Every structure is written in C-alpha cells, then in structure tokens.
Amino acid sequence: LAATATVSYKYFDSVSRRVDQTLLLFSGDREKLDVALSYRLPIWSGAWNMIRNHPVNGVGTRNYRDAYRAHVEPDDYYNQINVVPSHPHQYLLEIASETGLIGISGLILILLLFIRQWKVASPLQRKLSFPVAVSMLALWFPINTHHAFYSSAAGQTVWWLAALYFALLSATPHEEGKTTPVMEPGGSTGEKKWGGPA
C-alpha cells in the first residue's frame, strides 16, 4: 500500500496535486486552509449566517443560492469570481440553513427511527440490512463534503436506501423449522430449513 501511494504521488500529477493541496490543512493559515478545502470556507460561512438570521425555518428549500449574497461580505471569494454557490456542500449545514430547526428536528427524528428499528430487529434482519446501513453511513457521514441533499442524485439515493433499510428491518423471515425450496446441484429442487446450511 505504501509503495502504491509513493508511486502514485511521484508519477501521477493529479494525485500529487491533491495530496499537496490536502496537506495545506496543517499549515495554520486560513487562506491555505480554504485552498485545501477547495474554497469551502466561504460557503460554510454563508450557510452559518443564514442559520443565525433564520434559525426556525431557514431560507427555504433550495433557496441557498438566492440568499447567498445577502449573507456574505462584499469581498467574499465567490463574489469576486462572480459565481453563486448552489448549496453548502455539507448536508447538516444545508438542512439547517434551508429548513432551520424544523429540518434539523426532522433529521434527528429519522435518525432516532433508524436506531430504534435496528434495536428491535432480529439478528437475521440486521444481517440483511447491514450493507444498506453501511452505505447510508458513508453517504451521511458528517465529516465530509456532500452533494445537494434536496435535489441531487445523492439525495435521492439516500432516501431510496432509507426505504430499503426500513423494509429489510421489517421483513418477516420464515419461522424456525419451516422449510423453503432450494435448487440443488443438477437442477433438482430440495428443501432446507431457514437459516440452515444450503
């Protein structure tokens, strides 16, 4: 692994540039930190100002881009390059800035439902839903940058995974001792007990 990383850094410009940019995180300089974060600090700052000014219901779903310039300084980086960010690239900030405490409360509620459903599920139900749970954790991991929560393919994927998660945890497996047909080698149909060896 170390050899692969070393070779990639030495011979692939895109890798070396990204590594060098990421290392700026430890420079202690705000401007270099912003470069390391791909100029995320201004849009996070704008989202925070929206949260402070509209704490209850935010600026409205998908209204981040319309409210951005009213919540940043005139010398903001994106004002200087004449670009309006469409969302904060961080789903917690996006939900809080666009839907306020109402949206955050809804997010906390559904997370509690995820946990509750997992606790009451059987070991088999947990096993079935585990890959989906890991996928959702990867998409919802807070220390990350994200696509738009409300309007992107990533957002749609999150809700599809959530529906699948609840469906798998609510599935009723065959009762112990009942049999279900299985295909034996050679094409013949046999029977096995649920949870037993094939």
N, C-alpha and C positions, 0 to 999 in steps of 0.2 A: 504493500500500500504506500509506504513512504517512497519507494523507488518510483512508482507510478506518478505520485504527486510531484516529485522532483523533476522528472522528465517532462511532465505536462507544463510545469512552471517555466522550464528552461526553453522549450521548443514551441510552445503554443502561446502566441501573443495575447489572445483573448483571455486565457487563463491567468497569465502573469499580470495583465492589466487589472483583472478583477481582484486578484489577491492583493496587489499593491493598493488598490482602492479600499478594500476592506480593512487593511492594516492601519489606515488613517483613523479608524475608530479609537485607536490608542494614542493619538497624537496629543490630545488635551486641548486642541484648538477647535473652536466652534465651526469655523468655516471649513476646515478639513473634515470635521465630523459630518458636516452636511454633505460634503462630496462623497464620503464613504457610504452615506445613507441614500445616495442618488437623489439628493436635494429633497428629502422628505421633511426636514425640519420646518420649512415654511408652511407646508400644507397641514402638518400636525398642529402647528401654532394657530393657523386659521381655524381648524376644527375646534381647538380648545377655546378660542374666543367665541365661537358660535355657541358652545356649551355654556359658557359663562353668561352670555347675553340671552340665551333661550333655553333655560335649564329644564323646563317642564315638557315641552313638546318639540323642541328643536326648531330648525329652519324649514322642515318639511322634507319628506322623502324625495330623493334625487334633486334637491334644491341646493346642494352644496356648491355647485359651480356658480349658481346665480348669486349666492350670498358671499362668495369668497372675497371679492374685492372690498366689500364693505367691512370685512373683519380682519384685514391685514394692513400693514403700513404701506404708504405710497412707494417706499423703496424696496418693497418685497421682491424677492428674486423673480417670481413669475410675472409680476407686473412689469419688471424691467425687460423681460423677453417677450412680453405681450402674449402670454399663454394663461388660460384659466384651467386649473386642475378640475377634473370631473368628480373626484372623490378622494378621501384622505389616505387610501391605500392601507388602512388598518381598520378592521371591521368594528372594534369596540368604539373607536373614535367616530366612525361613520354612523353607527347606530345612535350614539349619544348626541352627536351634532345634528343629525337629521330628524330624530324622533325623541330626543331628550330622555327624561326619566321614565316616560311611558314605554319607550322602546327598550331601554335597559331593563326595566322591570319584566317586560315580556321575555327578553333573552334569559334572565335569571330563572324565570318560571319554567321555561322549556328545558333548561339545563338541570333543574331540580327534577323534572319529569324523567329526563334521561337517567339520572341516578336512581330515582325511585324504581323505575321499571327494571333496571339492572338488578337491584337488590332483591326484588320479589321473583325474579326469573329463576327457572330451574337451571342446573348445570348444563344440560343439553341446549337449552335456549340461549344461554350465554355463549356457549361454544359456537352456535350457528351465527350469532350476531357479532362475534368478536372482530372479524375482518372489517365489517361495516363501522364498528365503533372506532377502530384504529384509523380508518380513513377519515372519519369525522374529526377525530382529534388532530390529525395532520392538517386538515383544512381550517379548523377553528383554533389552532394553537395561537395564543395571543401575542407571543413574542415573535412576530413575523410581519411581513408586508403582504397585503391581500388585494385581490381584485374587488370590484364593487360588489357589495353584499346584496344589494337590492335588484340589480339589473344585469348582472353578468352570468355567463355560463357557470362560473364557480358558485354563485349564489343558488342557481337552480340545482346544481349538483348537491349542495349542502342539504337542501330540503328534500331532494329525492333520497339521499342517504338516510335522512332522519325518518322518512316514511318507511323505508326498508328496515331500519333499526327497530322501530316500534312493531312492525309486522312480524319480524323474526322473534322478538322477545314475547310476542303474544301468541305465537304459533302453539298449537296443541299437538305434541308428538303422540305416537301410538302408545297405548298403555303397556306397561311391562307385562310380558307374557303373550301378547298378541303377535301374530305373525304378519309379515308383509312379503309379497312375492319379489324375488330377485332373479336376475338372469345368471344362470350357471354357465361355466365354460362349455362351449359347444352349442349354445343356443337354447338349452333346456331351462325350464323355469322351476326353481325350487323355492323354499321358504326359509326365512330366518327370523329370529326374534329381534325386535327393535333394540338397537344398541349392542347387539352381539356381533361376533365376527362374521364377515361375509363368507 
